[in-house]
């Protein structure tokens, strides 16, 4: 029996050059596909403007902190 793979959307806080990032929060929703997770990135970034980082980004991760094959999207924090 195969286990279902779930994805979570992690919001990352980064320095100005985006070289040093750390996980700032994880969205509470679990996604059943990488595509569904990626579609939710824009909204998650819009909800994360309260973070005190120069740059915020989002990445989809397999539940259990294994990074999935997803390109992070970046948005400038409107400070």
LUMKOL-372114 format. One line per field, with one value per atom (N, C-alpha, C, O, CB): residue number from 1; residue in one letter; x, y, z. Coordinates in steps of 0.05 Angstrom, whole numbers, plus 32768, in hexadecimal, padded with zeros to 4 digits. Glycine has a CB too. Layout:
// LUMKOL-372114
num	[NUM; ...] .
residu	[A; ...] .
x	[X; ...] .
y	[Y; ...] .
z	[Z; ...] .
END
This chain:
// LUMKOL-372114
num	[1; 1; 1; 1; 1; 2; 2; 2; 2; 2; 3; 3; 3; 3; 3; 4; 4; 4; 4; 4; 5; 5; 5; 5; 5; 6; 6; 6; 6; 6; 7; 7; 7; 7; 7; 8; 8; 8; 8; 8; 9; 9; 9; 9; 9; 10; 10; 10; 10; 10; 11; 11; 11; 11; 11; 12; 12; 12; 12; 12; 13; 13; 13; 13; 13; 14; 14; 14; 14; 14; 15; 15; 15; 15; 15; 16; 16; 16; 16; 16; 17; 17; 17; 17; 17; 18; 18; 18; 18; 18; 19; 19; 19; 19; 19; 20; 20; 20; 20; 20; 21; 21; 21; 21; 21; 22; 22; 22; 22; 22; 23; 23; 23; 23; 23; 24; 24; 24; 24; 24; 25; 25; 25; 25; 25; 26; 26; 26; 26; 26; 27; 27; 27; 27; 27; 28; 28; 28; 28; 28; 29; 29; 29; 29; 29; 30; 30; 30; 30; 30; 31; 31; 31; 31; 31; 32; 32; 32; 32; 32; 33; 33; 33; 33; 33; 34; 34; 34; 34; 34; 35; 35; 35; 35; 35; 36; 36; 36; 36; 36; 37; 37; 37; 37; 37; 38; 38; 38; 38; 38; 39; 39; 39; 39; 39; 40; 40; 40; 40; 40; 41; 41; 41; 41; 41; 42; 42; 42; 42; 42; 43; 43; 43; 43; 43; 44; 44; 44; 44; 44; 45; 45; 45; 45; 45; 46; 46; 46; 46; 46; 47; 47; 47; 47; 47; 48; 48; 48; 48; 48; 49; 49; 49; 49; 49; 50; 50; 50; 50; 50; 51; 51; 51; 51; 51; 52; 52; 52; 52; 52; 53; 53; 53; 53; 53; 54; 54; 54; 54; 54; 55; 55; 55; 55; 55; 56; 56; 56; 56; 56; 57; 57; 57; 57; 57; 58; 58; 58; 58; 58; 59; 59; 59; 59; 59; 60; 60; 60; 60; 60; 61; 61; 61; 61; 61; 62; 62; 62; 62; 62; 63; 63; 63; 63; 63; 64; 64; 64; 64; 64; 65; 65; 65; 65; 65; 66; 66; 66; 66; 66; 67; 67; 67; 67; 67; 68; 68; 68; 68; 68; 69; 69; 69; 69; 69; 70; 70; 70; 70; 70; 71; 71; 71; 71; 71; 72; 72; 72; 72; 72; 73; 73; 73; 73; 73; 74; 74; 74; 74; 74; 75; 75; 75; 75; 75; 76; 76; 76; 76; 76; 77; 77; 77; 77; 77; 78; 78; 78; 78; 78; 79; 79; 79; 79; 79] .
residu	[X; X; X; X; X; X; X; X; X; X; X; X; X; X; X; X; X; X; X; X; X; X; X; X; X; X; X; X; X; X; X; X; X; X; X; X; X; X; X; X; X; X; X; X; X; X; X; X; X; X; X; X; X; X; X; X; X; X; X; X; X; X; X; X; X; X; X; X; X; X; X; X; X; X; X; X; X; X; X; X; X; X; X; X; X; X; X; X; X; X; X; X; X; X; X; X; X; X; X; X; X; X; X; X; X; X; X; X; X; X; X; X; X; X; X; X; X; X; X; X; X; X; X; X; X; X; X; X; X; X; X; X; X; X; X; X; X; X; X; X; X; X; X; X; X; X; X; X; X; X; X; X; X; X; X; X; X; X; X; X; X; X; X; X; X; X; X; X; X; X; X; X; X; X; X; X; X; X; X; X; X; X; X; X; X; X; X; X; X; X; X; X; X; X; X; X; X; X; X; X; X; X; X; X; X; X; X; X; X; X; X; X; X; X; X; X; X; X; X; X; X; X; X; X; X; X; X; X; X; X; X; X; X; X; X; X; X; X; X; X; X; X; X; X; X; X; X; X; X; X; X; X; X; X; X; X; X; X; X; X; X; X; X; X; X; X; X; X; X; X; X; X; X; X; X; X; X; X; X; X; X; X; X; X; X; X; X; X; X; X; X; X; X; X; X; X; X; X; X; X; X; X; X; X; X; X; X; X; X; X; X; X; X; X; X; X; X; X; X; X; X; X; X; X; X; X; X; X; X; X; X; X; X; X; X; X; X; X; X; X; X; X; X; X; X; X; X; X; X; X; X; X; X; X; X; X; X; X; X; X; X; X; X; X; X; X; X; X; X; X; X; X; X; X; X; X; X; X; X; X; X; X; X; X; X; X; X; X; X; X; X; X; X; X; X] .
x	[8011; 8000; 8012; 8024; 7FED; 800C; 801C; 8011; 7FF8; 801D; 8022; 801A; 8015; 8023; 802F; 8002; 7FFC; 8011; 8017; 7FE0; 801C; 8030; 8020; 800F; 8044; 8026; 801A; 8030; 8047; 800C; 8028; 803B; 8031; 8019; 803D; 8044; 803E; 804C; 805F; 8046; 8042; 804D; 805C; 8051; 8037; 8077; 8088; 808E; 8095; 80A2; 808C; 8093; 80AE; 80B3; 807D; 80C0; 80DC; 80E2; 80D9; 80EF; 80F1; 80FA; 8117; 8127; 80F5; 811F; 813A; 8146; 8138; 813A; 8161; 816F; 816C; 8160; 818C; 8178; 8174; 817D; 8170; 8184; 8192; 819C; 8190; 8199; 81BA; 817E; 8170; 8184; 817D; 8161; 819B; 81AF; 81AA; 81B0; 81CB; 81A1; 819C; 817E; 8173; 81AD; 8172; 8155; 8150; 815F; 8145; 813A; 8132; 8113; 8105; 813B; 8109; 80ED; 80DF; 80E6; 80E6; 80CD; 80BF; 80A4; 809C; 80BA; 8097; 807D; 8076; 8081; 8066; 8063; 8058; 803A; 802C; 805F; 802F; 8012; 8004; 800F; 800A; 7FED; 7FDF; 7FD3; 7FCC; 7FCA; 7FD0; 7FC3; 7FD7; 7FEE; 7FB8; 7FCD; 7FDD; 7FD2; 7FBA; 7FDB; 7FE4; 7FDC; 7FE3; 7FF6; 7FEB; 7FD2; 7FD6; 7FE7; 7FEE; 7FBB; 7FEE; 7FFF; 8011; 800B; 7FEF; 8028; 803B; 802E; 8033; 8056; 801F; 8012; 7FFF; 7FFE; 8003; 7FEF; 7FDC; 7FEB; 7FE2; 7FC9; 8000; 8011; 801C; 801B; 8027; 8027; 8033; 801E; 8024; 8040; 8005; 7FF0; 7FE9; 7FE0; 7FD7; 7FED; 7FE7; 7FFD; 7FF9; 7FE1; 8014; 802B; 8025; 802C; 8043; 8019; 8014; 8004; 800B; 8006; 7FEE; 7FDD; 7FEC; 7FE9; 7FC4; 7FFC; 800C; 8020; 8024; 801A; 802C; 803F; 8031; 803B; 804F; 801A; 800A; 8002; 8001; 7FF1; 7FFD; 7FF6; 800E; 800B; 7FE7; 8026; 803E; 804E; 8065; 8050; 8041; 804E; 8054; 8061; 803E; 804A; 804F; 806A; 8073; 8039; 8077; 8091; 80A7; 80A7; 8099; 80B9; 80CD; 80E7; 80FC; 80D3; 80E5; 80FC; 80FC; 80E7; 80FB; 8114; 8115; 8108; 80FC; 8131; 810B; 8100; 80F1; 80FB; 8117; 80DA; 80CC; 80C9; 80C6; 80B1; 80CA; 80C5; 80B4; 80B0; 80E0; 80AB; 809B; 80A6; 80B0; 807D; 80A4; 80AC; 8099; 8090; 80C9; 8094; 8083; 8096; 80AB; 8073; 808E; 809E; 808D; 8075; 80AC; 8099; 808A; 8087; 8099; 809A; 8070; 806B; 8081; 8085; 804F; 808F; 80A5; 80BF; 80D5; 80A6; 80BD; 80D3; 80E6; 80FD; 80E3; 80DD; 80ED; 80E5; 80CD; 80E9; 80F8; 80F1; 80E8; 80F5; 8109; 80D2; 80C8; 80D4; 80E1; 80A9; 80D0; 80DB; 80C9; 80B8; 80DD; 80CE; 80BE; 80D0; 80E3; 80A8; 80CC; 80DB; 80CF; 80B7; 80DB; 80DF; 80D4; 80CC; 80D8; 80E9; 80B6; 80AE; 80B6; 80B4; 808F; 80C0; 80C9; 80B8; 80AF; 80E7; 80B5; 80A7; 80B5; 80BD; 8089; 80B8; 80C4; 80B0; 8098; 80CC; 80BB; 80AB; 80A6; 80BA; 80B8; 808E; 8087; 8088; 8073; 806C; 809F; 80A5; 809D; 80A6; 80B9] .
y	[7FE8; 8000; 8019; 801B; 8000; 802C; 8044; 8059; 805D; 804E; 8067; 807D; 8096; 8099; 8084; 80A6; 80BE; 80D3; 80D7; 80C8; 80E0; 80F6; 8110; 8117; 80F8; 811E; 8138; 814D; 8148; 8138; 8165; 817B; 8192; 8195; 8185; 81A0; 81B8; 81D0; 81CC; 81B5; 81E7; 8200; 820E; 8218; 8212; 820F; 821C; 8238; 823D; 820B; 824B; 8267; 826B; 8266; 827B; 8275; 8279; 8297; 82A7; 826C; 829E; 82BA; 82BB; 82AA; 82C4; 82CE; 82CF; 82EB; 82FE; 82C8; 82EB; 8305; 8313; 8307; 8302; 832B; 833B; 832C; 8330; 8354; 831D; 830F; 82F3; 82E4; 830E; 82EC; 82D2; 82BA; 82A4; 82CF; 82BF; 82A9; 829A; 8282; 82B5; 82A8; 829B; 829D; 82B2; 82A8; 8285; 8284; 8271; 825E; 827C; 8276; 8263; 8261; 8274; 826C; 824A; 8246; 8257; 8256; 8228; 8268; 827A; 826F; 8273; 8295; 8260; 8254; 823F; 823E; 8269; 822E; 821B; 821F; 8221; 81FD; 8221; 8224; 820B; 81F5; 8229; 820E; 81F7; 81E3; 81CD; 8201; 81EA; 81D9; 81C4; 81CA; 81E9; 81AB; 8196; 8193; 8192; 817C; 8190; 818D; 8171; 8165; 81A2; 8166; 814B; 814A; 8134; 813E; 8161; 8162; 817A; 818E; 8162; 8178; 818E; 81A5; 81BD; 8186; 819F; 81B4; 81C5; 81DD; 81A8; 81B7; 81C6; 81D7; 81ED; 81B2; 81CD; 81DC; 81F5; 820C; 81CB; 81F2; 8208; 821D; 8235; 81FF; 8215; 8228; 8239; 8250; 8219; 822F; 823E; 8251; 8260; 822A; 8250; 8260; 827E; 828C; 825B; 8288; 82A5; 82AF; 82C3; 82AC; 82A2; 82AA; 82A8; 82B9; 8299; 8293; 8290; 82A6; 82B0; 8274; 82AE; 82C5; 82DF; 82EF; 82C8; 82E3; 82FB; 82FC; 8311; 82FC; 82E5; 82E3; 82E6; 82E7; 82C9; 82E6; 82E5; 82FF; 8300; 82CF; 8315; 832F; 8339; 834E; 8343; 832C; 8334; 832B; 8333; 8329; 831A; 830F; 8325; 8334; 82F6; 8325; 833A; 8331; 832F; 8341; 832B; 8323; 8335; 833D; 8305; 833C; 834C; 833D; 834A; 8353; 8323; 8313; 82FB; 82EE; 830A; 82F5; 82DD; 82CB; 82D6; 82E3; 82B1; 829F; 8288; 8285; 8295; 8278; 8261; 8248; 824B; 8265; 8232; 8219; 8202; 8202; 8212; 81F0; 81D9; 81C3; 81BE; 81CF; 81B7; 81A1; 8189; 818C; 81AB; 8172; 815A; 815A; 8163; 8140; 8151; 8150; 813F; 8128; 8146; 8149; 813B; 814A; 813F; 811E; 8162; 8174; 816B; 8174; 8177; 8159; 8153; 8167; 8168; 8136; 8176; 818A; 817D; 816A; 819C; 8186; 817C; 818C; 81A0; 817E; 8182; 818F; 81A7; 81A5; 817C; 81BD; 81D5; 81ED; 81EF; 81D9; 81FF; 8218; 822B; 8231; 8224; 8236; 824A; 8263; 826B; 8251; 826F; 8289; 829D; 8298; 828A; 82B4; 82C8; 82E2; 82E8; 82CF; 82EF; 8308; 831B; 8312; 8305; 8333; 8347; 834E; 8351; 8360; 8350; 8358; 8376; 8385; 8350; 837E; 839B; 83A9; 83B0; 839E; 83AE; 83B7; 83CD; 83D2; 83BA] .
z	[8000; 8000; 8000; 8010; 8018; 7FEE; 7FEC; 7FFF; 8000; 7FCF; 800C; 801D; 800B; 7FF7; 8033; 8012; 8003; 800A; 8022; 8008; 7FF6; 7FFB; 7FFF; 7FEF; 7FE4; 8015; 801A; 8019; 8020; 8035; 8012; 8010; 8022; 8026; 7FF4; 802E; 803D; 8030; 8022; 805B; 8035; 802A; 8040; 8053; 801E; 803E; 8051; 8048; 8031; 8056; 805B; 8056; 8061; 8079; 8062; 8051; 8058; 805B; 804A; 8044; 806F; 8073; 806B; 8075; 8090; 805A; 804F; 8053; 8057; 8031; 8052; 8053; 8038; 8025; 805B; 8035; 801C; 8003; 7FEE; 801F; 8004; 7FEC; 7FE9; 7FD7; 7FEC; 7FFA; 7FFA; 7FFC; 7FF4; 7FE0; 8007; 800A; 8024; 8026; 8009; 8039; 8052; 8059; 805D; 8069; 8058; 805E; 8075; 8079; 8044; 8083; 8097; 8096; 808E; 80B4; 809E; 809E; 80B3; 80CA; 80A3; 80AA; 80BC; 80C5; 80DC; 80AE; 80B4; 80BB; 80A6; 8090; 80BE; 80AD; 809A; 8099; 80AE; 80A3; 8082; 807E; 808A; 8087; 8060; 8095; 80A2; 808F; 8097; 80B5; 8076; 8062; 8058; 8053; 804B; 8054; 8047; 802A; 8026; 8057; 8017; 7FFB; 7FF2; 7FFA; 7FE9; 7FE0; 7FD6; 7FBD; 7FB4; 7FD1; 7FB2; 7F9B; 7F9C; 7FA9; 7F80; 7F8F; 7F8E; 7F7F; 7F86; 7F81; 7F6A; 7F5A; 7F6B; 7F69; 7F42; 7F7C; 7F8D; 7FA1; 7FA7; 7F9C; 7FAB; 7FBE; 7FB0; 7FBB; 7FCA; 7F99; 7F8A; 7F83; 7F84; 7F71; 7F7D; 7F77; 7F8F; 7F8C; 7F6D; 7FA7; 7FBF; 7FC8; 7FDB; 7FD6; 7FBB; 7FC4; 7FC4; 7FD7; 7FB2; 7FAF; 7FAD; 7FC5; 7FD1; 7F93; 7FCB; 7FE2; 7FFC; 800E; 7FE3; 7FFF; 8018; 801B; 8032; 8018; 8005; 8007; 800E; 801E; 7FED; 8003; 8009; 8027; 8033; 7FF8; 8033; 804F; 8061; 807A; 8055; 8056; 8067; 8067; 806E; 805C; 8060; 8060; 807C; 807F; 8050; 8090; 80AC; 80B5; 80CB; 80BE; 80A7; 80AF; 80AD; 809A; 809E; 80C1; 80C2; 80B4; 80C1; 80DF; 809A; 808A; 8071; 8067; 8082; 8067; 804E; 8036; 8025; 8048; 8035; 801F; 802B; 803D; 800B; 8020; 8028; 800F; 7FF9; 8036; 8013; 7FFD; 8007; 801F; 7FF1; 7FF4; 7FFB; 7FEC; 7FD6; 7FF5; 7FF9; 7FEC; 7FF5; 800B; 7FF2; 7FE2; 7FE9; 7FF3; 7FE7; 7FD0; 8009; 8014; 8019; 8021; 802F; 8015; 801D; 803B; 804A; 8014; 8044; 8061; 806D; 8065; 8068; 8081; 808D; 8086; 808B; 8083; 807B; 8075; 805F; 805E; 808E; 804D; 8035; 8020; 8019; 802C; 8015; 8001; 7FE7; 7FDD; 7FFC; 7FDC; 7FC3; 7FAC; 7FB0; 7FC2; 7F94; 7F7C; 7F75; 7F64; 7F65; 7F83; 7F7E; 7F7D; 7F8E; 7F93; 7F6B; 7F6A; 7F7E; 7F7D; 7F4D; 7F90; 7FA3; 7F94; 7F81; 7FB8; 7F9E; 7F93; 7FA8; 7FC0; 7F8E; 7F9F; 7FB2; 7FAF; 7F99; 7FAD; 7FC5; 7FC6; 7FD9; 7FEF; 7FCD; 7FD2; 7FE4; 7FFA; 7FF5; 7FD5; 8012; 8029; 8027; 8025; 8044; 8026; 8023; 803E; 8049; 8017; 8048; 8061; 8070; 8086; 8060] .
END
